[in-house]
Amino acid sequence: MDANAQYELYLIKNELQGIIDELYSIAGGISSDFEGIGNEKCANSVIAAAKQYESVKQKLNNMDLSAVTEEFAARKRAEAEAQARAEAQARAQAEAKARAEAEARAKAEAGAKAKAEAEAKAKAQSQSKNSSSNKKSSDSNKKKSKNAWEAFWDWLS
């Protein structure tokens, strides 16, 4: 047991002894000052309480503190190990959740990118069709225009 704990135990024992002494003093005062009104019964009750405190103090004095220390240390080590395992498990779960969220984000971004590429390709194809359609229409209009002029010159001639 470390010095701090031993000092705390010493203070507890001294406080117990103070309580025991005070109870015996109270019992003595009751016996002498309150004669004839149940003083003996009351004093005996206080003495019985004092004897219980003496029993507690005696048990503290007889304790093998090295055994208490080893048991306490073993229990604290087991608690610390259990807490460390719980924290490690919580960290692993948090990391797994973060990985899953990152994978979901990456998948969503890839899907958005593929969709954007498909839309761009469709737009390019649409513009290409419109462009070729406009070119054909323009060529057709030029031919019609040329035919109209030829017809007009033919008519004039």
Contact map, one row per residue, 1 for C-alpha under 8 A:
1110110000000000000000000000000000000000000000000000000000000000110010000000000000000000000000000000000000000000000000000000000000000000000000000000000000000
1111110000000000000000000000000000000000000000000000000000000000000000000000000000000000000000000000000000000000000000000000000000000000000000000000000000000
1111111000000000000000000000000000000000000000000000000000000000000000000000000000000000000000000000000000000000000000000000000000000000000000000000000000000
0111111100000000000000000000000000000000000000000000000000000000000000000000000000000000000000000000000000000000000000000000000000000000000000000000000000000
1111111110000000000000000000000000000000000000000000000000000000000000000000000000000000000000000000000000000000000000000000000000000000000000000000000000000
1111111111000000000000000000000000000000000000000000000000000000000000000000000000000000000000000000000000000000000000000000000000000000000000000000000000000
0011111111100000000000000000000000000000000000000000000000000000000000000000000000000000000000000000000000000000000000000000000000000000000000000000000000000
0001111111110000000000000000000000000000000000000000000000000000000000000000000000000000000000000000000000000000000000000000000000000000000000000000000000000
0000111111111000000000000000000000000000000000000000000000000000000000000000000000000000000000000000000000000000000000000000000000000000000000000000000000000
0000011111111100000000000000000000000000000000000000000000000000000000000000000000000000000000000000000000000000000000000000000000000000000000000000000000000
0000001111111110000000000000000000000000000000000000000000000000000000000000000000000000000000000000000000000000000000000000000000000000000000000000000000000
0000000111111111000000000000000000000000000000000000000000000000000000000000000000000000000000000000000000000000000000000000000000000000000000000000000000000
0000000011111111100000000000000000000000000000000000000010010000000000000000000000000000000000000000000000000000000000000000000000000000000000000000000000000
0000000001111111110000000000000000000000000000000000000000000000000000000000000000000000000000000000000000000000000000000000000000000000000000000000000000000
0000000000111111111000000000000000000000000000000000000000000000000000000000000000000000000000000000000000000000000000000000000000000000000000000000000000000
0000000000011111111100000000000000000000000000000000110010000000000000000000000000000000000000000000000000000000000000000000000000000000000000000000000000000
0000000000001111111110000000000000000000000000000000010010000000000000000000000000000000000000000000000000000000000000000000000000000000000000000000000000000
0000000000000111111111000000000000000000000000000000000000000000000000000000000000000000000000000000000000000000000000000000000000000000000000000000000000000
0000000000000011111111100000000000000000000000000100100000000000000000000000000000000000000000000000000000000000000000000000000000000000000000000000000000000
0000000000000001111111110000000000000000000000000110110000000000000000000000000000000000000000000000000000000000000000000000000000000000000000000000000000000
0000000000000000111111111000000000000000000000000100000000000000000000000000000000000000000000000000000000000000000000000000000000000000000000000000000000000
0000000000000000011111111100000000000000000000000000000000000000000000000000000000000000000000000000000000000000000000000000000000000000000000000000000000000
0000000000000000001111111110000000000000000001101100000000000000000000000000000000000000000000000000000000000000000000000000000000000000000000000000000000000
0000000000000000000111111111000000000000000001100100000000000000000000000000000000000000000000000000000000000000000000000000000000000000000000000000000000000
0000000000000000000011111111100000000000000000000000000000000000000000000000000000000000000000000000000000000000000000000000000000000000000000000000000000000
0000000000000000000001111111110000000000001001000000000000000000000000000000000000000000000000000000000000000000000000000000000000000000000000000000000000000
0000000000000000000000111111111000000000011101100000000000000000000000000000000000000000000000000000000000000000000000000000000000000000000000000000000000000
0000000000000000000000011111111100000000001000000000000000000000000000000000000000000000000000000000000000000000000000000000000000000000000000000000000000000
0000000000000000000000001111111111000000000000000000000000000000000000000000000000000000000000000000000000000000000000000000000000000000000000000000000000000
0000000000000000000000000111111111100011011000000000000000000000000000000000000000000000000000000000000000000000000000000000000000000000000000000000000000000
0000000000000000000000000011111111100011001000000000000000000000000000000000000000000000000000000000000000000000000000000000000000000000000000000000000000000
0000000000000000000000000001111111100000000000000000000000000000000000000000000000000000000000000000000000000000000000000000000000000000000000000000000000000
0000000000000000000000000000111111100000000000000000000000000000000000000000000000000000000000000000000000000000000000000000000000000000000000000000000000000
0000000000000000000000000000111111111110000000000000000000000000000000000000000000000000000000000000000000000000000000000000000000000000000000000000000000000
0000000000000000000000000000011111111111000000000000000000000000000000000000000000000000000000000000000000000000000000000000000000000000000000000000000000000
0000000000000000000000000000000001111110000000000000000000000000000000000000000000000000000000000000000000000000000000000000000000000000000000000000000000000
0000000000000000000000000000000001111110000000000000000000000000000000000000000000000000000000000000000000000000000000000000000000000000000000000000000000000
0000000000000000000000000000000001111111110000000000000000000000000000000000000000000000000000000000000000000000000000000000000000000000000000000000000000000
0000000000000000000000000000011001111111111000000000000000000000000000000000000000000000000000000000000000000000000000000000000000000000000000000000000000000
0000000000000000000000000000011000100111111100000000000000000000000000000000000000000000000000000000000000000000000000000000000000000000000000000000000000000
0000000000000000000000000000000000000111111110000000000000000000000000000000000000000000000000000000000000000000000000000000000000000000000000000000000000000
0000000000000000000000000010010000000111111111000000000000000000000000000000000000000000000000000000000000000000000000000000000000000000000000000000000000000
0000000000000000000000000111011000000011111111100000000000000000000000000000000000000000000000000000000000000000000000000000000000000000000000000000000000000
0000000000000000000000000010000000000001111111110000000000000000000000000000000000000000000000000000000000000000000000000000000000000000000000000000000000000
0000000000000000000000000000000000000000111111111000000000000000000000000000000000000000000000000000000000000000000000000000000000000000000000000000000000000
0000000000000000000000110110000000000000011111111100000000000000000000000000000000000000000000000000000000000000000000000000000000000000000000000000000000000
0000000000000000000000110010000000000000001111111110000000000000000000000000000000000000000000000000000000000000000000000000000000000000000000000000000000000
0000000000000000000000000000000000000000000111111111000000000000000000000000000000000000000000000000000000000000000000000000000000000000000000000000000000000
0000000000000000000000100000000000000000000011111111100000000000000000000000000000000000000000000000000000000000000000000000000000000000000000000000000000000
0000000000000000001110110000000000000000000001111111110000000000000000000000000000000000000000000000000000000000000000000000000000000000000000000000000000000
0000000000000000000100000000000000000000000000111111111000000000000000000000000000000000000000000000000000000000000000000000000000000000000000000000000000000
0000000000000000000000000000000000000000000000011111111100000000000000000000000000000000000000000000000000000000000000000000000000000000000000000000000000000
0000000000000001001100000000000000000000000000001111111110000000000000000000000000000000000000000000000000000000000000000000000000000000000000000000000000000
0000000000000001100100000000000000000000000000000111111111000000000000000000000000000000000000000000000000000000000000000000000000000000000000000000000000000
0000000000000000000000000000000000000000000000000011111111100000000000000000000000000000000000000000000000000000000000000000000000000000000000000000000000000
0000000000000000000000000000000000000000000000000001111111110000000000000000000000000000000000000000000000000000000000000000000000000000000000000000000000000
0000000000001001100000000000000000000000000000000000111111111000000000000000000000000000000000000000000000000000000000000000000000000000000000000000000000000
0000000000000000000000000000000000000000000000000000011111111100000000000000000000000000000000000000000000000000000000000000000000000000000000000000000000000
0000000000000000000000000000000000000000000000000000001111111110000000000000000000000000000000000000000000000000000000000000000000000000000000000000000000000
0000000000001000000000000000000000000000000000000000000111111110000000000000000000000000000000000000000000000000000000000000000000000000000000000000000000000
0000000000000000000000000000000000000000000000000000000011111110000000000000000000000000000000000000000000000000000000000000000000000000000000000000000000000
0000000000000000000000000000000000000000000000000000000001111111000000000000000000000000000000000000000000000000000000000000000000000000000000000000000000000
0000000000000000000000000000000000000000000000000000000000111111100000000000000000000000000000000000000000000000000000000000000000000000000000000000000000000
0000000000000000000000000000000000000000000000000000000000000111111100000000000000000000000000000000000000000000000000000000000000000000000000000000000000000
1000000000000000000000000000000000000000000000000000000000000011111110000000000000000000000000000000000000000000000000000000000000000000000000000000000000000
1000000000000000000000000000000000000000000000000000000000000001111111000000000000000000000000000000000000000000000000000000000000000000000000000000000000000
0000000000000000000000000000000000000000000000000000000000000001111111100000000000000000000000000000000000000000000000000000000000000000000000000000000000000
0000000000000000000000000000000000000000000000000000000000000001111111110000000000000000000000000000000000000000000000000000000000000000000000000000000000000
1000000000000000000000000000000000000000000000000000000000000000111111111000000000000000000000000000000000000000000000000000000000000000000000000000000000000
0000000000000000000000000000000000000000000000000000000000000000011111111100000000000000000000000000000000000000000000000000000000000000000000000000000000000
0000000000000000000000000000000000000000000000000000000000000000001111111110000000000000000000000000000000000000000000000000000000000000000000000000000000000
0000000000000000000000000000000000000000000000000000000000000000000111111111000000000000000000000000000000000000000000000000000000000000000000000000000000000
0000000000000000000000000000000000000000000000000000000000000000000011111111100000000000000000000000000000000000000000000000000000000000000000000000000000000
0000000000000000000000000000000000000000000000000000000000000000000001111111110000000000000000000000000000000000000000000000000000000000000000000000000000000
0000000000000000000000000000000000000000000000000000000000000000000000111111111000000000000000000000000000000000000000000000000000000000000000000000000000000
0000000000000000000000000000000000000000000000000000000000000000000000011111111100000000000000000000000000000000000000000000000000000000000000000000000000000
0000000000000000000000000000000000000000000000000000000000000000000000001111111110000000000000000000000000000000000000000000000000000000000000000000000000000
0000000000000000000000000000000000000000000000000000000000000000000000000111111111000000000000000000000000000000000000000000000000000000000000000000000000000
0000000000000000000000000000000000000000000000000000000000000000000000000011111111100000000000000000000000000000000000000000000000000000000000000000000000000
0000000000000000000000000000000000000000000000000000000000000000000000000001111111110000000000000000000000000000000000000000000000000000000000000000000000000
0000000000000000000000000000000000000000000000000000000000000000000000000000111111111000000000000000000000000000000000000000000000000000000000000000000000000
0000000000000000000000000000000000000000000000000000000000000000000000000000011111111100000000000000000000000000000000000000000000000000000000000000000000000
0000000000000000000000000000000000000000000000000000000000000000000000000000001111111110000000000000000000000000000000000000000000000000000000000000000000000
0000000000000000000000000000000000000000000000000000000000000000000000000000000111111111000000000000000000000000000000000000000000000000000000000000000000000
0000000000000000000000000000000000000000000000000000000000000000000000000000000011111111100000000000000000000000000000000000000000000000000000000000000000000
0000000000000000000000000000000000000000000000000000000000000000000000000000000001111111110000000000000000000000000000000000000000000000000000000000000000000
0000000000000000000000000000000000000000000000000000000000000000000000000000000000111111111000000000000000000000000000000000000000000000000000000000000000000
0000000000000000000000000000000000000000000000000000000000000000000000000000000000011111111100000000000000000000000000000000000000000000000000000000000000000
0000000000000000000000000000000000000000000000000000000000000000000000000000000000001111111110000000000000000000000000000000000000000000000000000000000000000
0000000000000000000000000000000000000000000000000000000000000000000000000000000000000111111111000000000000000000000000000000000000000000000000000000000000000
0000000000000000000000000000000000000000000000000000000000000000000000000000000000000011111111100000000000000000000000000000000000000000000000000000000000000
0000000000000000000000000000000000000000000000000000000000000000000000000000000000000001111111110000000000000000000000000000000000000000000000000000000000000
0000000000000000000000000000000000000000000000000000000000000000000000000000000000000000111111111000000000000000000000000000000000000000000000000000000000000
0000000000000000000000000000000000000000000000000000000000000000000000000000000000000000011111111100000000000000000000000000000000000000000000000000000000000
0000000000000000000000000000000000000000000000000000000000000000000000000000000000000000001111111110000000000000000000000000000000000000000000000000000000000
0000000000000000000000000000000000000000000000000000000000000000000000000000000000000000000111111111000000000000000000000000000000000000000000000000000000000
0000000000000000000000000000000000000000000000000000000000000000000000000000000000000000000011111111100000000000000000000000000000000000000000000000000000000
0000000000000000000000000000000000000000000000000000000000000000000000000000000000000000000001111111110000000000000000000000000000000000000000000000000000000
0000000000000000000000000000000000000000000000000000000000000000000000000000000000000000000000111111111000000000000000000000000000000000000000000000000000000
0000000000000000000000000000000000000000000000000000000000000000000000000000000000000000000000011111111100000000000000000000000000000000000000000000000000000
0000000000000000000000000000000000000000000000000000000000000000000000000000000000000000000000001111111110000000000000000000000000000000000000000000000000000
0000000000000000000000000000000000000000000000000000000000000000000000000000000000000000000000000111111111000000000000000000000000000000000000000000000000000
0000000000000000000000000000000000000000000000000000000000000000000000000000000000000000000000000011111111100000000000000000000000000000000000000000000000000
0000000000000000000000000000000000000000000000000000000000000000000000000000000000000000000000000001111111110000000000000000000000000000000000000000000000000
0000000000000000000000000000000000000000000000000000000000000000000000000000000000000000000000000000111111111000000000000000000000000000000000000000000000000
0000000000000000000000000000000000000000000000000000000000000000000000000000000000000000000000000000011111111100000000000000000000000000000000000000000000000
0000000000000000000000000000000000000000000000000000000000000000000000000000000000000000000000000000001111111110000000000000000000000000000000000000000000000
0000000000000000000000000000000000000000000000000000000000000000000000000000000000000000000000000000000111111111000000000000000000000000000000000000000000000
0000000000000000000000000000000000000000000000000000000000000000000000000000000000000000000000000000000011111111100000000000000000000000000000000000000000000
0000000000000000000000000000000000000000000000000000000000000000000000000000000000000000000000000000000001111111110000000000000000000000000000000000000000000
0000000000000000000000000000000000000000000000000000000000000000000000000000000000000000000000000000000000111111111000000000000000000000000000000000000000000
0000000000000000000000000000000000000000000000000000000000000000000000000000000000000000000000000000000000011111111100000000000000000000000000000000000000000
0000000000000000000000000000000000000000000000000000000000000000000000000000000000000000000000000000000000001111111110000000000000000000000000000000000000000
0000000000000000000000000000000000000000000000000000000000000000000000000000000000000000000000000000000000000111111111000000000000000000000000000000000000000
0000000000000000000000000000000000000000000000000000000000000000000000000000000000000000000000000000000000000011111111100000000000000000000000000000000000000
0000000000000000000000000000000000000000000000000000000000000000000000000000000000000000000000000000000000000001111111110000000000000000000000000000000000000
0000000000000000000000000000000000000000000000000000000000000000000000000000000000000000000000000000000000000000111111111000000000000000000000000000000000000
0000000000000000000000000000000000000000000000000000000000000000000000000000000000000000000000000000000000000000011111111100000000000000000000000000000000000
0000000000000000000000000000000000000000000000000000000000000000000000000000000000000000000000000000000000000000001111111110000000000000000000000000000000000
0000000000000000000000000000000000000000000000000000000000000000000000000000000000000000000000000000000000000000000111111111000000000000000000000000000000000
0000000000000000000000000000000000000000000000000000000000000000000000000000000000000000000000000000000000000000000011111111100000000000000000000000000000000
0000000000000000000000000000000000000000000000000000000000000000000000000000000000000000000000000000000000000000000001111111110000000000000000000000000000000
0000000000000000000000000000000000000000000000000000000000000000000000000000000000000000000000000000000000000000000000111111111000000000000000000000000000000
0000000000000000000000000000000000000000000000000000000000000000000000000000000000000000000000000000000000000000000000011111111100000000000000000000000000000
0000000000000000000000000000000000000000000000000000000000000000000000000000000000000000000000000000000000000000000000001111111110000000000000000000000000000
0000000000000000000000000000000000000000000000000000000000000000000000000000000000000000000000000000000000000000000000000111111111000000000000000000000000000
0000000000000000000000000000000000000000000000000000000000000000000000000000000000000000000000000000000000000000000000000011111111100000000000000000000000000
0000000000000000000000000000000000000000000000000000000000000000000000000000000000000000000000000000000000000000000000000001111111110000000000000000000000000
0000000000000000000000000000000000000000000000000000000000000000000000000000000000000000000000000000000000000000000000000000111111111000000000000000000000000
0000000000000000000000000000000000000000000000000000000000000000000000000000000000000000000000000000000000000000000000000000011111111100000000000000000000000
0000000000000000000000000000000000000000000000000000000000000000000000000000000000000000000000000000000000000000000000000000001111111110000000000000000000000
0000000000000000000000000000000000000000000000000000000000000000000000000000000000000000000000000000000000000000000000000000000111111111000000000000000000000
0000000000000000000000000000000000000000000000000000000000000000000000000000000000000000000000000000000000000000000000000000000011111111100000000000000000000
0000000000000000000000000000000000000000000000000000000000000000000000000000000000000000000000000000000000000000000000000000000001111111110000000000000000000
0000000000000000000000000000000000000000000000000000000000000000000000000000000000000000000000000000000000000000000000000000000000111111111000000000000000000
0000000000000000000000000000000000000000000000000000000000000000000000000000000000000000000000000000000000000000000000000000000000011111111100000000000000000
0000000000000000000000000000000000000000000000000000000000000000000000000000000000000000000000000000000000000000000000000000000000001111111110000000000000000
0000000000000000000000000000000000000000000000000000000000000000000000000000000000000000000000000000000000000000000000000000000000000111111111000000000000000
0000000000000000000000000000000000000000000000000000000000000000000000000000000000000000000000000000000000000000000000000000000000000011111111100000000000000
0000000000000000000000000000000000000000000000000000000000000000000000000000000000000000000000000000000000000000000000000000000000000001111111110000000000000
0000000000000000000000000000000000000000000000000000000000000000000000000000000000000000000000000000000000000000000000000000000000000000111111111000000000000
0000000000000000000000000000000000000000000000000000000000000000000000000000000000000000000000000000000000000000000000000000000000000000011111111100000000000
0000000000000000000000000000000000000000000000000000000000000000000000000000000000000000000000000000000000000000000000000000000000000000001111111110000000000
0000000000000000000000000000000000000000000000000000000000000000000000000000000000000000000000000000000000000000000000000000000000000000000111111111000000000
0000000000000000000000000000000000000000000000000000000000000000000000000000000000000000000000000000000000000000000000000000000000000000000011111111100000000
0000000000000000000000000000000000000000000000000000000000000000000000000000000000000000000000000000000000000000000000000000000000000000000001111111110000000
0000000000000000000000000000000000000000000000000000000000000000000000000000000000000000000000000000000000000000000000000000000000000000000000111111111000000
0000000000000000000000000000000000000000000000000000000000000000000000000000000000000000000000000000000000000000000000000000000000000000000000011111111100000
0000000000000000000000000000000000000000000000000000000000000000000000000000000000000000000000000000000000000000000000000000000000000000000000001111111110000
0000000000000000000000000000000000000000000000000000000000000000000000000000000000000000000000000000000000000000000000000000000000000000000000000111111111000
0000000000000000000000000000000000000000000000000000000000000000000000000000000000000000000000000000000000000000000000000000000000000000000000000011111111100
0000000000000000000000000000000000000000000000000000000000000000000000000000000000000000000000000000000000000000000000000000000000000000000000000001111111110
0000000000000000000000000000000000000000000000000000000000000000000000000000000000000000000000000000000000000000000000000000000000000000000000000000111111111
0000000000000000000000000000000000000000000000000000000000000000000000000000000000000000000000000000000000000000000000000000000000000000000000000000011111111
0000000000000000000000000000000000000000000000000000000000000000000000000000000000000000000000000000000000000000000000000000000000000000000000000000001111111
0000000000000000000000000000000000000000000000000000000000000000000000000000000000000000000000000000000000000000000000000000000000000000000000000000000111111
0000000000000000000000000000000000000000000000000000000000000000000000000000000000000000000000000000000000000000000000000000000000000000000000000000000011111
